[in-house]
Amino acid sequence: MAVDADRTVEPGAWQDPRRPLWPLALLVPTLPFVGFALWRTGGGAWAWWFTPIVVFGLIPVLDLLRGDDRQNPPEEAVPRLSADGYYRWLTYLYLPAQYAALVLCCSVWTRDGLSMAGAAGLVATVGVVNGIAINTAHELGHKRERVERWLSKVALAPTGYGHFYVEHNRGHHVRVATREDPASSRLGESFWAFWPRTVFGSLRSAWRLETSRFRVRGRSPWTHRNDVLNAWAMTLVLYAALTVTFGPGVLPFLALQAVVGFSLLEVVNYLEHYGLARQRTVAGRYEKVDPRHSWNSDRTVTNVFLFQLQRHSDHHANPLRRYQTLRSFDAAPRLPAGYATMVVVALVPPLWRRVMDHRVLAHYDGDRTRANVHRRS
């Protein structure tokens, strides 16, 4: 799909203008340590709400102030940009910070003196860190390098969502923007109706995809080579180690933060393809995925924090393309704000529909039959 030329700069000695900003992607897993410091110095229960406040309060404000960045790297610069290890190491470094934050918060949970408000904030804090880690896992899991695929499962372990590694790559990317995809939301479908459909549907799909991979070869799926089972095994080992270290009282905390974490992923899934549909060709097959089938945003700050996940159309068209090289397309429908803002809007169905339903219809020139419509709406 062609890219608008006036947003593609000349190669020459081109340098990534966002390069100094990319380390901000590592800020989120460090926020629990700031919350801990505030708590220890008398900040009270509110200190454990510091991370959610920054992510869903401060970042939307910064997005609004900074605005959009629609500049695309020149294609001649993409091979050099893709090979630059600087970008790869930023994704790697998220993981040790993520795990350190998890250990710290497990320690706090098992101490005495944490109020109900503080406990809720602690769950929300770790859930946000591990939920955003699923985005890091998403970036790593699409790559051919074995170490990156393995690290993807490591990032997924705290939320127990290791099956995402299978379902996203081999399920969602094949069925995106169709009724067969549990991770594509429908026009008129609230997030709260979408949640059980995507959580349980994605789980079933991942298991079917992975077990069928072995059965077509005449092999049993009950093996350590099964990518669903070995990913879940990482979660079991992690939770067992944390239970031995901190006691069984940590298990409710691990379960609660996992639900918050994978729910954050699913609300992002909800807004990425809301109401968008691939049409059937004359042969009865779905048309090829293109920029029209994903909602995009070029809000600069959220794109930095999420490794440019908001340039979602290019990601679906080119899953192996590294985050620093993703492009903005004019043909892609655009969200009115960045993901950090739209996640909050999605949690309030009347507000979401007021903001988004007319945009879906406008995308299809008012023809509701071309959209992916929720049958109950």
Phi, psi and omega in degrees: 000132184293147178255141179299122189295328185286357176250006178250118184276161179290145183295284180046233177262044185300135176234143180296115182291342180271356187308315179293342183272337188302325178301343176297341177298339180268001182292319187304311181291350176269345183299324177302331179289327175292317177300320178297316180297319178296321180294317181291335181262022173094016181289342179075193186299327184298336182301329181279359173261006182299316182297308177299326180295318179295313186291316186254002177241303183287316183299317175301323177294315178296323175302314181296319182288319183281327179078201185266153170230106184255013181290136178250145175290144175295143183301330179295336181269349186298315179302316179294319180294319180294326183277351183289113183296342179306315183290323181293318182293333176296321177290323179297318187289343177299324189294310178298325177293321178300312183290323177297318178296321179297314179297315179303313185286330172298319178297317180294319182301321185274000174276160174279158171095007178270119181289169178300317179296320178293320179296318178297319178295323179295317177298315180297320180300307182289325177299320178294315180299313182284334174292316177291333175297332177296328175294321175297317177299323178299314178296315182290322187290344180274355188268158182282333184295131184298321182296323180290322177294321178294317179295331176302316179293325177298318180293331181278341187301317183299332179266357182065024186250036184299334179295342175304327180303322180276308187296320183294313185288317188254349178252294184301316183292337177276321190253006185308143178061034173229165179290342181281349185266116179292344182261008176252116183279159187247151178302124181091354179270124178285160176300323184290334172279326180291324188306304181294327180295318182280321182297307183280327178293320179293323178297312179298318181296316180300317181294318179295317180298315185286319179292325179294330178300323180278322185292327178293340177263004180072026182245157178283138177284350183276074183214158179292347178279351176290117187290340173284313183293317182289332175290317177295327179297324176300319178296316179299317179295316179298311181295323178296317179296319179291327178291318177297321183286316189247354180094163183296344178296346180278345185296317176301323178297316180297320180294315183294315181292330178295317179297316177299317183296309183284339174290326175296318174303313187289331176289329174292317174303319182302316186276343185288331185226020186308119175073356184276142186221137169275136182272159176280141175276175179297336179277357178089000178266161176286143176297160180296145177295132176218181186301341180290348189258010177220139172282135183239161172211140176251022176301122191296311189293311179296324178299323178293316182292335184247023179050044175060030175302331183291345172272063194283332180297315180294325178299316180290325178288328184222076187300334181275352182291132184284152190304324184289350182249000181295146187245158174264133180245139177292331183286344182284136174294148189243134173288151180285349180206176179285169181303322183300327176279314187291333175300316180293318179299320182297335181284350180242091189308315180298321179292316179302312183294325178296323182280322194254329188300317180292333177290321176298312181296322178296324179299328180254025176053036177082358182271097182297332183292343180273349181272165173273098191260136174290127187296337181272353184275000000 
